[in-house]
Amino acid sequence: MKNSFKISVWAAVALISVIAIATALFLYQRNNASKNLLGGVLNVAVDIGGQRFMRWHTPRELPLISFQDATGKTVTLADFEGRIILLNVWATWCPPCREEMPSLDRLNAKRGGPDFEVVALSIDRDPDLIKPFYQDFGILTLKHYVDPTTRVSDTLRAPGVPTTLLIDREGREIGRAMGPAAWDGPQVEALIDGALLHASIRDSK
C-alpha cells in the first residue's frame, strides 16, 4: 500500500511538472510571437501578376556590387543614389527573362526618369549579346548593364535568374521577387509609389 501511495504521489508530481513546463513554454512562445508582430519582424508578400514580391518590413543594407555600362565603365549602386531603382538580374539565355523583359521596358518607358529607373543587369559573359537581344525583343528604353564575372548573383544571394530587387534612394533593398513577373502592372507601380512617398516623407522631416 505504501509503495502504491508513493508511486501515486510521484506520478502526480511528475504530471504537475509537465503541465507547468508546457504552460511556461506556451506563454514564452506567445509573448515572443507578440513581440515579433509588434516589432514588425514579419515580411509582406505582394502578388505582382502571379509572382510573389517579398517586401521587407525594414529596408536591408546591400553589399557593394559593381558592373559595367555599355561603354565598359565600372558602375556601382552608389551611382544611382537618390533614385528608386528596380534592379533586374537576367541573362539572354534565360527563357523566363525573355518572357518578362518587355514588361520591364514598358515600366521604364512609363516611369523612368530622375526619380526612378529600371536597371537591367545581364550576367552574360559576352556583353555583345545584349544589343541584338534588345533588338530582337523590341527593348527601347533599357540601358545596357552587364556583369560578365557573374559575381553579382552570388553577392546579392540571387538563387537564379531572373531575380529582381526594388532598391530605395539610399541603396537599400526594399524587397525582391525571384522568377518572371508582369512588371508593368498596377501592383508594381504601387510599390514604386510607396517607395517614393516614403522617401518624400523622410526628406520633409
Sequence and secondary structure as in RCSB ss.txt:
>XXXX:A:sequence
MKNSFKISVWAAVALISVIAIATALFLYQRNNASKNLLGGVLNVAVDIGGQRFMRWHTPRELPLISFQDATGKTV
TLADFEGRIILLNVWATWCPPCREEMPSLDRLNAKRGGPDFEVVALSIDRDPDLIKPFYQDFGILTLKHYVDPTT
RVSDTLRAPGVPTTLLIDREGREIGRAMGPAAWDGPQVEALIDGALLHASIRDSK
>XXXX:A:secstr
 HHHHHHHHHHHHHHHHHHHHHHHHHHHHHHHHHHHHHHT   EEEESSSSEEEEEEEEE     EEEETTS EE
EGGGGTTSEEEEEEE TT HHHHHHHHHHHHHHHHH SSSEEEEEEE  S GGGHHHHHHHTT  S   EE TT 
HHHHHTT  SSSEEEEE TTS EEEEEES   TTSHHHHHHHHHHHHHHHHHHH 
